[in-house]
Amino acid sequence: MSDFLHPTEGEYIQHHLDHLQLNLHTWKIGPTTGFWTLNLDTLIVSILVGLLFFLLFRSVAKKVSIDAPSKLQNFVEMIIEFVSQLVKEVFHGKSKLIAPLALTIFVWVFVLNTLDLLPVDLIPKYLWYFGVDDFRFVATDDPNLTFALSLTVFCLIIFYNFKVKGFFGLGKEVFFHPFGIWLFPLNFIFRMIEECVKPLSLSLRLFGNMFAGELIFILIALLPWWIQWTVGGIWSVFHILVISIQAFIFMMLTIIYLSMAHESSH
Amino acid sequence: MELTQYVAQVQSFTAIGAALLICVAAIGTAIGFGILGGKFLESVARQPELSPMLMMRMFLMAGLIDAFAAISVAVGLLLIFGKNPLLLEVVNVAAQKIG
């Protein structure tokens, strides 16, 4: 990108769709392809936001007081109660993992989504002055991040399926339901499809929503400056709804899938 | 000249494909949202005390329905405004032919 300040339309959009990438073969930063590539911008933003969330909640938990709760403490308690209420409603067993996992997913995804509301040029432009060509600061519109999240949930689902039901219990459920023992290949295929669709739909849902939102923000940024606020304002208000619902759904489906893994439905 | 024709053909089909992607998904989502909102209002009218719980579930369902439309909008916009892989193939073949 030779001229950041006056690109053509196509260049402008393409520039906003490029990641800051690190090639692990040559250890060079720049646009590359292939498997051994790290998207540095996604990693940096998501780790920073994650650390911020953990340190903030930890400091509140350390300074917790019953007599004179601070406003921050009230806020954090509100989020935690909201999540724990949902987990209690859906998940009936005992688990030390699900509620913290749900809280982490909810807050993390929500904050990463909220970065979408920042102006599309704000951070990339400042970084461009420091010699960084491409930087996408909305980490959730990178499919790598959403797939990482959903595959982690997928591994947990498989783990708890085996742990709670045992090898034979799970085998019975996979092979003998829903059509009975004589159609066991069909049962097995149905179950496999059902399981494999879970991580796919979980990650593609988040990615699709955030990517469409970001792309529309980029298109709005191409309009003349005096008209941007009308379309941009409407889309921003709508997008506030979308980002909170998507974070909520990701958390909710994680809880539902894990509770399905804990109790045999048949 | 022939190359221009090919490029134009790929571009026009891509535009039609992307428009279909976006509009069919939008039709499905619109019908889904209509049914969802209608049922929600019906059940709230029947049992108003359940409305907070139903509202939350309605938004959950709204997000689930919304996903397909959002994914197809993203893919459609990417085909139109981003790098079009179908067109790239034509250009690559043409570059080989020309040498």
Interface residues (C-beta under 8 A of the other chain):
Chain A: G10 I13 Q14 L17 S201 L204 R205 F207 G208 N209 F211 A212 G213 L215 I216 L219 V242 I245 Q246 F248 I249 M252
Chain B: F59 L60 A62 G63 L64 D66 A67 A70 I71 S72 V73 A74 V75 L77 L78 F81 G82 K83
